[in-house]
Each structure stands twice: as structure tokens, then as C-alpha cells.
Amino acid sequence: MEILRAAGVFAVRDGEPNQYREHVRSAALSVGTYCIPVGGKDGQHPHVEDEVYMVVRGRATLRTRDGDHEVGPGSVVFVPAGEHHQFDDVSEDLSIVVVFAPPEGAR
């Protein structure tokens, strides 16, 4: 077993752009943090991996093919591979733990 302490990115400072940092990678999954400041734009495209988002802090709207979903601290969202999705209307700095399975970029 390996115990890791996440280095650095759990929030963005005023005026900084979005940040993604990977913290853990194995053959089966990868885990990182994704932060979007208030008013920031989420420029991601659909991934070829399944994703789980766990909102640590902040508020936004997650737009998916199923509609718009308000997310905030404690929200957990599953996004299947290939599904279009985007965080929008970020009203409080957003800090999210992201789990990719298999690891991001592995397929």
C-alpha cells in the first residue's frame, strides 16, 4: 500500500486559470484534482475513460446530455466514457477530485 499526500492543487488563487494535477496513477485508474475559479470556463472534451467527480468545494452547473445538474460540496457524479459534459456557471471557486478508470490517456 502507498499513502500519498496530495501536493498543492485543491484551490485556485484569484486570477489563476483552471488547473488539473494528477496525484495517483495505477494500471486500473488515475486520481487528480481539477480546479476552476469563479467565472472560469471548462474547456474539456469527452474522455475515453469513465470518470467520477467528487466536489470538495465550490458550486457550478454540470451540463450533460441528461440536462443541467447543480453541484456543490459533497456532490458525486459519474460520467461514462465518451459523454459530453462541462462545468458551467461557476459561482464559487470549484475544487474537484477526479477519478479516471482506466487511467486518463490509457486507452
C-alpha positions as CSV (number, residue, x, y, z in Angstrom):
1,M,0.0,0.0,0.0
2,E,1.2,3.5,-0.7
3,I,-0.1,6.5,1.2
4,L,0.2,9.8,-0.7
5,R,-0.4,13.3,0.3
6,A,-1.9,15.5,-2.5
7,A,0.6,18.2,-3.4
8,G,-0.7,21.6,-3.9
9,V,-3.8,22.0,-6.0
10,F,-7.1,22.0,-4.1
11,A,-7.9,25.6,-4.9
12,V,-7.0,28.3,-7.4
13,R,-5.8,31.7,-6.4
14,D,-7.7,34.8,-7.7
15,G,-7.0,35.4,-11.4
16,E,-5.4,31.9,-12.0
17,P,-6.7,29.7,-14.8
18,N,-8.1,26.2,-14.4
19,Q,-5.7,23.7,-13.0
20,Y,-5.6,19.9,-13.3
21,R,-3.0,17.9,-11.4
22,E,-2.7,14.1,-11.3
23,H,-1.8,12.7,-7.9
24,V,-2.1,8.9,-8.3
25,R,-1.8,6.5,-11.3
26,S,-2.0,2.8,-11.4
27,A,-2.8,0.2,-14.1
28,A,-6.5,0.5,-13.3
29,L,-7.2,4.2,-12.5
30,S,-5.8,7.7,-12.1
31,V,-6.8,10.3,-9.5
32,G,-6.3,14.0,-9.7
33,T,-7.7,17.4,-8.7
34,Y,-9.4,19.8,-11.0
35,C,-10.0,23.4,-10.0
36,I,-12.0,26.1,-11.8
37,P,-12.1,29.7,-10.5
38,V,-15.3,31.8,-10.4
39,G,-16.2,32.7,-13.9
40,G,-13.8,30.2,-15.3
41,K,-14.6,28.2,-18.5
42,D,-14.3,24.4,-18.5
43,G,-12.7,23.6,-21.9
44,Q,-12.5,19.8,-21.5
45,H,-13.7,17.4,-24.2
46,P,-15.3,14.0,-23.7
47,H,-12.8,11.5,-22.4
48,V,-12.4,7.9,-23.5
49,E,-12.3,6.8,-19.8
50,D,-15.1,6.7,-17.3
51,E,-14.9,9.5,-14.7
52,V,-16.1,10.1,-11.2
53,Y,-16.2,13.7,-9.9
54,M,-16.3,14.4,-6.2
55,V,-16.9,18.1,-5.4
56,V,-14.8,19.2,-2.5
57,R,-15.7,22.9,-2.5
58,G,-17.5,25.4,-4.7
59,R,-20.6,25.5,-6.8
60,A,-21.3,25.2,-10.5
61,T,-23.7,23.6,-13.1
62,L,-22.6,20.4,-14.7
63,R,-24.1,20.2,-18.2
64,T,-24.6,16.7,-19.7
65,R,-26.8,15.1,-22.3
66,D,-29.3,14.3,-19.5
67,G,-29.6,18.0,-18.6
68,D,-28.2,20.5,-16.2
69,H,-27.2,19.4,-12.7
70,E,-26.3,21.8,-9.8
71,V,-23.2,20.6,-8.0
72,G,-21.6,21.7,-4.7
73,P,-19.6,20.3,-1.8
74,G,-20.4,16.6,-1.4
75,S,-21.7,16.0,-4.9
76,V,-20.5,12.8,-6.6
77,V,-21.1,12.4,-10.3
78,F,-20.4,9.5,-12.7
79,V,-19.7,10.4,-16.3
80,P,-19.4,7.4,-18.7
81,A,-16.7,7.4,-21.3
82,G,-17.5,9.5,-24.4
83,E,-20.3,11.6,-22.8
84,H,-20.2,15.3,-23.4
85,H,-20.0,17.2,-20.2
86,Q,-18.9,20.6,-19.0
87,F,-18.9,22.6,-15.8
88,D,-20.5,26.0,-16.3
89,D,-21.8,28.9,-14.3
90,V,-19.0,28.5,-11.7
91,S,-20.4,30.7,-8.9
92,E,-17.8,29.7,-6.2
93,D,-14.3,28.5,-6.8
94,L,-14.6,24.8,-7.7
95,S,-12.3,22.1,-6.4
96,I,-13.0,18.6,-7.6
97,V,-11.3,15.2,-7.0
98,V,-11.4,13.3,-10.3
99,V,-11.1,9.6,-10.8
100,F,-10.5,8.1,-14.2
101,A,-10.8,4.4,-15.0
102,P,-8.7,3.2,-16.7
103,P,-6.1,6.0,-16.2
104,E,-6.6,9.2,-18.2
105,G,-4.9,8.7,-21.6
106,A,-4.5,5.0,-21.2
107,R,-7.0,4.0,-23.9
